[in-house]
Amino acid sequence: MRTSELLLSSLNITEDDYSYKGLFILSVNRKSRQMDMSELENASKMTDLKAYFNLDEDIAEIKMTLMDMIFDKANISSVIIEGENYEENTKRKVSERRASSFDLA
């Protein structure tokens, strides 16, 4: 099985005094495992993960694929929070505010 076939869900990235935690769940079919991003640096945890999901890639490739999946998931989340056409709406509001400041009436 390829790492990209895993479903990454419930991503929760928190920060406390510059200490970051990233919790997420990996699953496929009826197998799932909760992980922390810090475990991606632990060779034994990655070996266990590879065996648990029967992954074909080497540890370095698994780690890179998971990091890409985390970055993609985090980006999607921030776009949803900002909403559709966030940049266009923000630019329009700034332009309207500047235009109204020149209004002398």
N, CA, C and O of each residue as an XYZ file, in Angstrom:
420
protein
N       0.840     -1.175      0.000
C       0.000      0.000      0.000
C       0.890      1.244      0.000
O       1.965      1.258      0.600
N       0.424      2.270     -0.676
C       1.139      3.542     -0.736
C       0.657      4.461      0.385
O      -0.503      4.395      0.793
N       1.537      5.304      0.871
C       1.191      6.246      1.941
C       0.102      7.201      1.489
O      -0.749      7.591      2.289
N       0.113      7.580      0.234
C      -0.883      8.522     -0.286
C      -2.297      7.942     -0.263
O      -3.264      8.692     -0.398
N      -2.439      6.638     -0.096
C      -3.755      6.008     -0.017
C      -4.382      6.139      1.372
O      -5.571      5.866      1.543
N      -3.595      6.553      2.357
C      -4.112      6.736      3.714
C      -4.967      7.995      3.775
O      -4.721      8.959      3.051
N      -5.964      7.977      4.635
C      -6.798      9.147      4.881
C      -6.275      9.848      6.125
O      -6.197      9.244      7.195
N      -5.919     11.117      5.988
C      -5.480     11.922      7.119
C      -6.668     12.767      7.555
O      -7.205     13.535      6.757
N      -7.086     12.637      8.808
C      -8.252     13.378      9.288
C      -8.000     13.910     10.693
O      -7.008     13.569     11.337
N      -8.913     14.746     11.148
C      -8.885     15.316     12.501
C      -7.561     16.005     12.811
O      -7.023     15.865     13.909
N      -7.042     16.747     11.840
C      -5.789     17.471     12.046
C      -6.020     18.617     13.016
O      -6.917     19.437     12.818
N      -5.213     18.671     14.062
C      -5.317     19.716     15.068
C      -3.912     20.196     15.402
O      -3.153     19.497     16.073
N      -3.569     21.392     14.932
C      -2.253     21.963     15.191
C      -2.424     23.074     16.219
O      -3.207     24.002     16.018
N      -1.684     22.973     17.324
C      -1.767     23.973     18.388
C      -0.377     24.504     18.700
O       0.635     23.863     18.417
N      -0.356     25.695     19.290
C       0.903     26.334     19.661
C       0.759     26.885     21.066
O      -0.236     27.533     21.391
N       1.756     26.626     21.895
C       1.794     27.168     23.239
C       3.220     27.621     23.513
O       4.118     26.799     23.697
N       3.421     28.929     23.537
C       4.745     29.498     23.790
C       5.786     28.917     22.829
O       6.848     28.457     23.248
N       5.461     28.946     21.539
C       6.320     28.466     20.453
C       6.567     26.959     20.497
O       7.486     26.469     19.841
N       5.777     26.231     21.244
C       5.839     24.771     21.254
C       4.629     24.263     20.475
O       3.488     24.435     20.904
N       4.882     23.643     19.344
C       3.805     23.222     18.454
C       3.490     21.741     18.636
O       4.386     20.924     18.845
N       2.207     21.412     18.555
C       1.749     20.029     18.553
C       0.840     19.861     17.349
O       0.036     20.739     17.036
N       0.972     18.752     16.695
C       0.118     18.464     15.549
C      -0.433     17.060     15.658
O       0.266     16.088     15.370
N      -1.667     16.949     16.066
C      -2.308     15.647     16.218
C      -3.180     15.362     15.002
O      -3.831     16.263     14.472
N      -3.191     14.112     14.565
C      -4.016     13.723     13.427
C      -4.275     12.225     13.483
O      -3.638     11.499     14.246
N      -5.213     11.778     12.668
C      -5.548     10.356     12.589
C      -5.292      9.877     11.164
O      -5.707     10.518     10.198
N      -4.611      8.755     11.047
C      -4.415      8.092      9.760
C      -5.304      6.862      9.736
O      -5.378      6.117     10.713
N      -5.978      6.657      8.611
C      -6.860      5.493      8.530
C      -6.974      4.991      7.098
O      -6.747      5.718      6.130
N      -7.334      3.725      7.009
C      -7.666      3.083      5.745
C      -8.481      1.843      6.101
O      -8.133      1.095      7.015
N      -9.565      1.642      5.368
C     -10.487      0.540      5.657
C     -10.889      0.563      7.127
O     -11.478      1.544      7.581
N     -10.590     -0.479      7.872
C     -10.973     -0.542      9.294
C      -9.791     -0.315     10.233
O      -9.913     -0.513     11.442
N      -8.664      0.094      9.692
C      -7.480      0.364     10.507
C      -7.325      1.868     10.680
O      -7.509      2.633      9.733
N      -6.986      2.286     11.895
C      -6.690      3.699     12.116
C      -5.676      3.831     13.236
O      -5.542      2.952     14.088
N      -4.971      4.940     13.216
C      -3.966      5.204     14.237
C      -3.864      6.703     14.453
O      -3.762      7.478     13.502
N      -3.893      7.103     15.730
C      -3.702      8.509     16.075
C      -2.207      8.779     16.154
O      -1.443      7.970     16.681
N      -1.803      9.929     15.623
C      -0.381     10.269     15.573
C      -0.174     11.711     16.001
O      -1.097     12.526     15.981
N       1.050     12.002     16.386
C       1.502     13.359     16.649
C       2.611     13.642     15.635
O       3.383     12.747     15.293
N       2.690     14.871     15.161
C       3.713     15.203     14.169
C       5.115     14.918     14.688
O       6.004     14.588     13.903
N       5.330     15.039     15.990
C       6.659     14.773     16.556
C       7.076     13.318     16.342
O       8.268     13.013     16.311
N       6.106     12.424     16.195
C       6.414     11.011     15.970
C       7.015     10.757     14.593
O       7.592      9.696     14.353
N       6.885     11.714     13.697
C       7.470     11.557     12.367
C       8.994     11.560     12.434
O       9.655     11.082     11.513
N       9.557     12.096     13.522
C      11.011     12.125     13.709
C      11.523     10.883     14.430
O      12.732     10.666     14.502
N      10.626     10.072     14.958
C      10.993      8.891     15.737
C      11.042      7.669     14.812
O      10.018      7.239     14.281
N      12.240      7.120     14.629
C      12.429      6.006     13.682
C      11.609      4.778     14.069
O      11.039      4.120     13.198
N      11.543      4.465     15.347
C      10.793      3.265     15.751
C       9.291      3.452     15.541
O       8.598      2.507     15.164
N       8.782      4.664     15.781
C       7.351      4.939     15.540
C       7.033      4.830     14.053
O       5.988      4.305     13.669
N       7.942      5.330     13.224
C       7.724      5.265     11.780
C       7.803      3.818     11.274
O       7.059      3.437     10.370
N       8.690      3.025     11.844
C       8.781      1.612     11.484
C       7.501      0.886     11.878
O       6.996      0.052     11.126
N       6.974      1.206     13.070
C       5.702      0.617     13.508
C       4.560      1.014     12.578
O       3.719      0.187     12.226
N       4.538      2.288     12.186
C       3.496      2.784     11.284
C       3.568      2.064      9.936
O       2.549      1.654      9.381
N       4.785      1.920      9.427
C       4.985      1.234      8.147
C       4.468     -0.203      8.220
O       3.807     -0.674      7.295
N       4.765     -0.894      9.312
C       4.312     -2.276      9.473
C       2.803     -2.346      9.695
O       2.144     -3.238      9.160
N       2.249     -1.418     10.474
C       0.823     -1.435     10.805
C      -0.050     -1.307      9.558
O      -1.032     -2.032      9.399
N       0.323     -0.371      8.671
C      -0.452     -0.155      7.447
C       0.122     -0.919      6.251
O      -0.418     -0.828      5.149
N       1.211     -1.671      6.453
C       1.853     -2.432      5.387
C       2.223     -1.515      4.214
O       1.860     -1.774      3.066
N       2.947     -0.449      4.526
C       3.321      0.550      3.523
C       4.537      0.089      2.731
O       5.444     -0.541      3.275
N       4.547      0.412      1.434
C       5.602     -0.035      0.528
C       6.843      0.850      0.545
O       7.952      0.356      0.340
N       6.676      2.150      0.787
C       7.790      3.092      0.673
C       8.755      2.964      1.850
O       8.460      2.336      2.866
N       9.934      3.594      1.668
C      10.870      3.636      2.786
C      10.439      4.733      3.770
O       9.565      5.544      3.463
N      11.054      4.747      4.939
C      10.655      5.642      6.026
C      10.733      7.115      5.609
O       9.830      7.892      5.920
N      11.797      7.500      4.913
C      11.959      8.897      4.499
C      10.830      9.330      3.563
O      10.302     10.435      3.689
N      10.470      8.467      2.636
C       9.394      8.794      1.696
C       8.037      8.855      2.402
O       7.204      9.702      2.079
N       7.819      7.959      3.361
C       6.576      7.981      4.142
C       6.465      9.305      4.888
O       5.412      9.943      4.892
N       7.557      9.708      5.515
C       7.570     10.971      6.271
C       7.267     12.158      5.358
O       6.455     13.014      5.708
N       7.909     12.218      4.200
C       7.694     13.337      3.274
C       6.252     13.361      2.772
O       5.650     14.431      2.676
N       5.701     12.209      2.455
C       4.317     12.135      1.982
C       3.357     12.589      3.069
O       2.417     13.336      2.794
N       3.585     12.145      4.304
C       2.721     12.562      5.414
C       2.818     14.066      5.659
O       1.807     14.717      5.921
N       4.028     14.622      5.574
C       4.187     16.070      5.758
C       3.441     16.829      4.658
O       2.796     17.840      4.938
N       3.520     16.357      3.425
C       2.774     16.984      2.327
C       1.271     16.921      2.590
O       0.552     17.890      2.351
N       0.803     15.773      3.084
C      -0.623     15.619      3.383
C      -1.048     16.569      4.505
O      -2.134     17.146      4.455
N      -0.193     16.729      5.512
C      -0.489     17.638      6.625
C      -0.553     19.073      6.127
O      -1.474     19.809      6.479
N       0.425     19.483      5.303
C       0.429     20.847      4.773
C      -0.803     21.108      3.918
O      -1.417     22.170      4.019
N      -1.165     20.150      3.084
C      -2.363     20.302      2.254
C      -3.611     20.436      3.113
O      -4.457     21.292      2.854
N      -3.729     19.603      4.123
C      -4.903     19.624      5.002
C      -4.969     20.939      5.778
O      -6.048     21.511      5.936
N      -3.838     21.417      6.258
C      -3.807     22.679      7.003
C      -4.192     23.845      6.106
O      -4.881     24.760      6.557
N      -3.770     23.836      4.864
C      -4.102     24.898      3.920
C      -5.588     24.908      3.616
O      -6.196     25.978      3.571
N      -6.182     23.754      3.409
C      -7.617     23.666      3.134
C      -8.405     24.239      4.295
O      -9.391     24.949      4.095
N      -7.977     23.936      5.490
C      -8.666     24.423      6.685
C      -8.644     25.941      6.747
O      -9.663     26.558      7.056
N      -7.497     26.555      6.460
C      -7.412     28.006      6.556
C      -8.224     28.677      5.453
O      -8.769     29.759      5.672
N      -8.318     28.067      4.276
C      -9.137     28.633      3.207
C     -10.610     28.609      3.611
O     -11.338     29.568      3.353
N     -11.046     27.534      4.234
C     -12.436     27.436      4.668
C     -12.747     28.503      5.705
O     -13.822     29.102      5.664
N     -11.841     28.753      6.622
C     -12.060     29.768      7.650
C     -12.156     31.150      7.010
O     -13.001     31.955      7.400
N     -11.304     31.427      6.042
C     -11.314     32.730      5.400
C     -12.539     32.904      4.513
O     -13.037     34.019      4.360
N     -13.016     31.849      3.945
C     -14.203     31.922      3.112
C     -13.879     32.113      1.648
O     -12.739     32.375      1.264
N     -14.919     31.973      0.843
C     -14.774     32.094     -0.598
C     -14.506     33.543     -0.970
O     -15.122     34.450     -0.411
N     -13.608     33.768     -1.892
C     -13.252     35.101     -2.390
C     -12.777     36.022     -1.271
O     -13.059     37.219     -1.294
N     -12.066     35.480     -0.302
C     -11.607     36.261      0.850
C     -10.760     37.453      0.409
O     -10.989     38.575      0.861
N      -9.779     37.219     -0.474
C      -8.879     38.293     -0.881
C      -9.618     39.393     -1.636
O      -9.366     40.575     -1.403
N     -10.525     39.020     -2.536
C     -11.268     40.027     -3.297
C     -12.150     40.867     -2.375
O     -12.220     42.087     -2.523
N     -12.817     40.222     -1.431
C     -13.675     40.956     -0.495
C     -12.858     41.902      0.374
O     -13.285     43.029      0.627
N     -11.707     41.471      0.827
C     -10.853     42.308      1.666
C     -10.359     43.519      0.883
O     -10.385     44.638      1.396
N      -9.908     43.310     -0.355
C      -9.437     44.424     -1.179
C     -10.559     45.423     -1.436
O     -10.336     46.633     -1.400
N     -11.772     44.916     -1.698
C     -12.905     45.798     -1.951
C     -13.228     46.635     -0.713
O     -13.488     47.832     -0.833
N     -13.217     46.031      0.461
C     -13.508     46.760      1.696
C     -12.472     47.847      1.956
O     -12.824     48.949      2.377
N     -11.207     47.552      1.712
C     -10.152     48.552      1.897
C     -10.355     49.700      0.921
O     -10.222     50.864      1.300
N     -10.675     49.388     -0.334
C     -10.912     50.438     -1.334
C     -12.106     51.298     -0.954
O     -12.059     52.520     -1.096
N     -13.184     50.671     -0.471
C     -14.370     51.425     -0.055
C     -14.056     52.326      1.131
O     -14.520     53.464      1.185
N     -13.278     51.831      2.072
C     -12.906     52.628      3.241
C     -12.071     53.839      2.822
O     -12.285     54.941      3.326
N     -11.125     53.642      1.905
C     -10.294     54.754      1.427
C     -11.137     55.767      0.665
O     -10.959     56.975      0.819
N     -12.055     55.270     -0.156
C     -12.913     56.174     -0.929
C     -13.801     56.987     -0.006
O     -14.008     58.177     -0.242
N     -14.327     56.371      1.037
C     -15.208     57.104      1.951
C     -14.436     58.136      2.762
O     -15.024     59.116      3.218
N     -13.141     57.943      2.952
C     -12.360     58.933      3.703
C     -12.154     60.206      2.885
O     -11.890     61.265      3.454
N     -12.271     60.119      1.555
C     -12.159     61.294      0.702
C     -13.493     61.997      0.512
O     -13.537     63.102     -0.029
N     -14.562     61.383      0.943
C     -15.904     61.943      0.785
C     -16.063     63.126      1.735
O     -15.988     62.958      2.952
N     -16.279     64.308      1.194
C     -16.385     65.525      2.002
C     -17.825     65.892      2.305
O     -18.062     66.847      3.044
N     -18.775     65.186      1.774
C     -20.183     65.526      1.969
C     -20.692     65.217      3.332
O     -21.863     65.458      3.623
